[in-house]
Amino acid sequence: MQTEAGGITMRYELSGPENAPVVVLSHCLSGSMAIWSSQVAILEEKYRVLCYDLRGHSGSDAPDEDYSMEMLASDAAALLDALEIENAHFMGISLGGMIGQQLALMHPEKVSSLILCDTACRIPEEARPVWEERIAVAREHGMAALADGTMERWLSPSFQKNNPETTQKIKNIILQTPVAGYAGCCRAIAHFDVMEQLKGLSVPTLILVGENDPGTPVEMSLQIQSAIRDSVMVELPRAYHLSNIEAAREFNENVLAFLSRQ
């Protein structure tokens, strides 16, 4: 399904009981709503599940310009408004988790709770050249030049070896990401820093992180936990960056337990 939101056309999927509480799922950079299949399958039994493709990704529009985290959070807010959803639990992984934090700061009335997965509340200024380098590589050589390195951060070697079909599906999503959208979102990530603002946030928050995540390591989740009052953090054993895929069972158990308490 598609709708106009935030001045662009956004693709989304809505499933589960119509009158149930809504859970929004927001994916990572160079991902798509397809990365959430293991979560949708269990959540839609009790919840109304809203998956969407971020600006610059998959079935949503990809304007060729710099994006900001405020822009991406405004997209999420506009999508909720377009679908007449007053508030929702918001689960985001990596970039999606950054969007969730920004949305809760900008529109606290729309966020019932936060589930922040393998993400960060600030990107150090010294890391910005890395993001600029990735933008340059994508623009000059396309997403294929970034796919292997991304997969090395996303899924452990053992998972990739034992799950070749899933691994290839994830890699294909990276390859199909519009370069303009990738570059725009990289700029949003490079300038993201809400660590101090989070200290005023009181929304119930669960933080999930892969024990061996090389992209947003455990230390970054600890920063979020120290900033958001009464937040709870869980490390998922052995998992890399896409902990929702590599440690799906433990991930889902923690998500369901958290939501049942809200």
Buried (B, 14 or more C-beta within 10 A) or exposed (E): EEBEBBEBEBBBBBEBEEEBBBBBBBBBBBBBBBBBBBBBEBBBEBBBBBBBBBBBBBBBBBBEEBBBBBBBBBBBBBBBBBBEBEBBBBBBBBBBBBBBBBBBBBBEEBBBBBBBBBBBBBBEEEEBEEBEEBBEBBEEEBBEEBBEEBBBBBBBEEBBEEBEEBBEBBBEBBEEBBBBBBBBBBBBBBBBEBBEBBEEBEBBBBBBBBBBBEBBBBEBBBBBBBBBEEBBBBBBEBBBBBBBBBBBEBBBEBBBEBBEEE
